Amino acid sequence: MAEVSLFGQLFGGPDFVAEDWAAIRVEHGPLARLPELFRQPLLHSIEALADRYRGPLSFGRGLRSPRTFDSQANAASLLQLGLTVFLQDLTSTLPGAGEFLRALERELGVVSGSARLSAFASAGDDGVSCHYDAEEVISIQLLGRKTFHVAPMTEIASPYGAQFGPDMVAVENLYEQARDGFPQASGVTFVAHNMQPGSVLYLPRGTWHRTEALEASLSLSIVIRPPVLADALLGWLQPWLLGDARWRSPLYGGAVGHAEPLQTLLGELAMRLADDAATPVLQWQSTPAVEGSELLRVPGSRLAVAPAGPGRARLVVSALDRDWRARVTFDSEVPGGLAGVIEWLETRDSAFDLAVLGLEFPQIAVGDLRQLVEVLVKASALRQLVPR
């Protein structure tokens, strides 16, 4: 029997297909059908979860005002005041949350880190004010009853940036998306979904919604925010341009003298984008295979190799952290035949790729070279460069 996907467990049916991402979807049923992550004892009590939580949080009174406030207070204390509390990241609080999110990302084929898990806890007379999110949300009701009022937002397709709603501040990048007018929730027909423990609701990005807790309520939200095409292009384009000294030319003297070189550069860039840039642009945000990019030693990193028994060598890698302190990032045994490769990498100053490494060490299997390079990338000793 085929293993049921995470989406199949949440919605009690087949996996999502492309068309499903644009449609609101709700599934009701017992908590027992949900993945084990959502059935652990820590989630049996709002107070227990709030008291354990130490991550970033915000609070508000959603039925009275859309304003929320970041806070470093104890979440349980805020709940006792009758506030709605948003626990922004449960990864370090809820055992198994990180593993679940990475598995979900693999199912979806999105970049690691695209999904996060948060929680909403409300008293019986509060909820969340009307707004839409610029990301996909799966709400899982665990404790208490809550009503979701939902409706599609039609003014902006695939909104980007931050949430927006009545009386909320518009973020800067919303203006370009709203040339035909800012989204308005007035006059929209909302549909009510009564959520009980075990209910799961999927909201595509750009769905108006507001909530009302009918009693003390706890729900978890799986938030999915993969890079959009613009992110992929911009993330690839800037480092690619900065790798060419002509694009690093300071604009002294204003536009005079720069227009003609710029036209040449734009022509080259247009040809590059039209010919073969699509694949590297899209793959770059997904961390391409090492075969697809050049590699460069990270300044301050160190590779130390020493014999460790017949046919084995010990590799110790260190790299500088954000405080400029050297930290060991890898310490383990590797095949002894890789010792010469490691010594070569320790002295390599310029960029190289796997093909160059294979020519230098033809006696080493390509698979072994690839595995070593992947280890050194993860250990912050090598950096993959934007494909050129």
N, C-alpha and C positions, 0 to 999 in steps of 0.2 A: 504494500500500500504506500502511495506517495506521501511524503511528509507534508503536512498542512503548513502553508506559509504563515507569516506573522499577520498579514492582512486577512487571510482566511480565518485565523483564530479570532481576530477582532470583530469581523463582520459576519462570521458564520456562513461563509460562502466562497465562491471562486475569487481569485486574485483580481485586483483592479486591472483594467486595460486602459489604454490612452484616453478613450472617451469618458471614462468614469471620473477623471480628475476635474472635469468641469461641472459635475453634478453633485448637489447636496445629497448625502446618504446617511441614513440612520438605521441602527439595528438594536433591538431590545432583546434581552435574555439574561440568564443568571450569571452572576460573577464567576461561577465555576468554569465557564467556557473560555474565559480570558487567559492569556499567557500568565505563567506563574508570577512574573514580575508584579502584576497588579493584584495579586492575592496574598501577599506576604503580610505578616502580623503588624508591621510598622504602619500599614495603611488601614488598619482596623479602627484607628482613632485619630481624629483631626488633631487633638491636643498632643498626642505622642509624636506625630510627624512634625508639627510646628515646633515643638520643644527641641527635637533633634536637629532641625534644620539650622545651618549656619551660613548659607550662601546669600547671594544678593536677593533683596525682596523689596516690594513696594506695596502700598496700601491705599485705600480710598473708600468712598461711600458711593458706589456706582449708581445707585438709584436716585441719588441726590445731585451728583456732580460727576463729570467725566474726568476731573483732575485726579491724578495719582501722585504719590510722593514716595521717593526712595527713602529707605530707612535702614538703620543698623540695629534697630530694636529687636528684641526677641519676638518671633512671630506669634508665639502662644499668648504673649501679653497683648499684642495688637488685636488678636481675635477676641480676647476677653472684653475689649472695649466696643465690640460689635462692628468692627471694621471688616471689609473684604480684603484679604491678604493674598498677594501674588508671590509665590515662591518661584523665582525665575529659573533656577537650574538645580534639578534634583540629582544630578549625576553622582556627586560625591556623598549624597545622603542616603539614597535608596540602593541597596545592594543589587547588583545585576543590571542597573540602568544603562551604564555605558556599553556593556556587551549587547544588550537589546538594541540600542540605537545603532551601533555599528552593523549588526546583522540586518536591521531594517534598511540601512543605507545600501548595503550590498544587494538586497532584494530590488531596490529601486534603481540601482546603477548610478547613484549620485556621490559626490565628493564626500569623503569622511568629514564629519563635523557639520553636515547640512541639517541634521536632525537634533533636536534637544527635547528634554522632558521637563515640564513645569507643572505647577499645581495652583489651583484656585480654591480658597477656603472662604466661605461666607456664612454670616449669621442668617437667621431665618427671615430677616426683613431687609435684605440687601442683595446686591448682585453686581452686574457690570453694565455700564451705560452703552448706548448704541454706537457702534463703530464697525469698520471692516479692517481686516489684517492683510498685509501684503505678503502673505505666506500661507501655506496649507496648514490646517489645524484639524487634529483628531481629538475630540473631547471624550474622555472616558469617565462616566459617573461612578463613584465608588461608595459614597456615603450620602444619605439624605436624598431629597427630591428637589429638582430644579427645572425651571422651564426656560428653554431656548426659544427666542423669537428670531426667525431668520428670513432673509430675502436676498435675492441677487442684487448686486450693485452693477448697473448697466453703463454708467458714463465712461468708465475707464476699463479697458480690457487688460488683464494681467498687471494690476497695479504693482508698482515697485517702491521700495523705501520703507516707511513706517506706517503704522495704523493711522486712520483718520476717521472722524465722525463729527456730528454736530457740536459746535463750540470747542473743537480741538484745534490746536495750532497746526498749520500746514508746514511740513518739512520742505526744505528748499527744492529737492528734486521732484516734488509733486506739481510744481507750477507748470513745467513743460508737459506733464501728462494731462493737465486740466485745461488746455487751451479752449476746449469747447464748454467749459464750466466745471466747477467743483462738484463732486458727487453730493446729492441731496437725499436724505433719508425720508423727508416728509413726502407723503403721498404714496409711499411704497407699501405694497401689501405683504405683511409679515405672516409667516406660518409658524404656529407654536408646536414645539416638540417637548413633550413631558419626559424628562430624564429621570430614571430610577437607577439604583445600584445595578450595574451590568449594562446599562445603555451606552452605546457608542455613536457619536455623531461626527460625520466628516464635513468640513466646510472648505470649499475651494477658496483660494485667495480672492479677495474682493467680494466677500459675502457679508452683507449687513447682518449684525446680530447683537442682541442684548439678552441678559439673563436675569432671572428673578429666583432667588433661593426660597423655596417654600418652607424649609426648615434648615437647621445647620447642615451645610453641604460641603463635600470635598470631591473635586474632580481633578483628574490629571489631563494634561494636554500634550500630545505629541506634535511638536511644531516642526514643519519641514520647509527648509529654505535653501534649496540648492542655488548655485550661481545661475544667473540668467545669461542669455547670449551676450548682452552688453558687458557683463562682468568678465566673461571668458575673453572677449576681444580686448577690453581695456587691460586686463591682467596680463595678457600676452604682449600687447602692443607697446606699453611704456618701456619695459625692460629690453624689448627687441630694438626699439629706437635708440635707447641709451647705449646700446652696444655699438652704435655707429657714431664715430666722432663728429660727423657732419651735423647730426641732430643735436649735438651738445654745444653747438656754436652759440655764444652769448649774443643777444640782439642789441649790441651797441649801435647807436645811430638810428634806432627805430627801424622802419620798414625799408629804408633806403639801402640798397645793396644786398638785401636778403631775399627779395621777391623772386629773382631768377633762380638762385640755388634751391629755394623752397619748391618751386615748380618742378625742378628736376627730381628732388627727393620725393615729392608727392607722386610723380609719375612712376618712380621705382616702387614705391609702396603700393600703388594701385595694381601694378603688375604682379607684385608678390602676393597680394591678397587674392587676385583673380586666379593665379596659377595653382598654387599648392598650399596656401596658408590655412585653409579651412580645417584640415585634420589636426595640425599642431595647435591651432587656436582652441579647438574644443577639447583636445586631450590634455592641454597644459593644466587646466583647472582640476583634472582628475588624476594628477601625478602620473605622467606617462611612463611607460616602461623605460628602463635605463638604455635600451637599445635606441630609443628615439631622441635622446638629448646628449649634449656634451656635459662634462662634469668638471668641476674646479675645486681644488682644495680650499677648505674653510680656513681663513687666517686664525692662527692660534691653536689649531687642532694638532694633536700629536698621535703618531702611530708607533707603538713599541711592540716588537716581536722577539720571542725567545724560544729556544727548544723546550719541548714539554713531553719528552718521551719518544719512543720509536714512531716515526711518521707523523708526529703531531707538533704543533707550535702553539704558543700562547700569545694571543693578540690583546693588547690593552689600548683602548682608544680614549683620549681625553679631548674635551672641547671647552671653550669659554662660555659661561652662562651670561645672562643679562647684566650681572654685576661684575663681569670681567674676571670671574674666578674660574679656575680650571676644575672641571668635574669629569670623573670617569663615566663615559657613556657606553662603553662596551668592554667586557673582560671575560674572555672565554677561549677555549681551544679551537683551532682551525687546522685543516690539513697542512702538514709540514711543507708540502710543495708550494704553498702560497707565500712562504716567507720572502722569497725574492720579489714577488709582486708587491707585497706590502712595503718592502724597502724602496722599491721604485716609486711607489705612490708617495712615500714620505718625502721624497726629494723633488716631486713633480710640481712645478710652479704654474704652468700654463694649462689651459683647458685640453681635454682629451675625450675620446669616446671609447666605447667597448671594442670597436674595430681596431683602434690604435693599440689598445691593451692586448688584443688577440695577436697582433703582429709582433709585439714585443715579447710575448710569451706563448709561442705556438704550441709548446709542449703541454700547456694547461688547458683542460677542457673548457669550452666557452661557458658551459653551465656553472662551473666552479668560479670563473671570473665574474660572471653576472651576480652570483650569490654574494661574493665578497663585496662587490660594489654596492649592492643593495643594503648590506649590513652597514657599510660606511656612510651611506646616505642617511640611514636611520640614526646613526650615532653622531650625526652632525659633523663628520669629518670631510664629507664631500657634498657639494651642492649641485643639483641638477639645474642646468641653464635652460632658458627659453629656447625651444627649437628654432633654428635659423634656416 
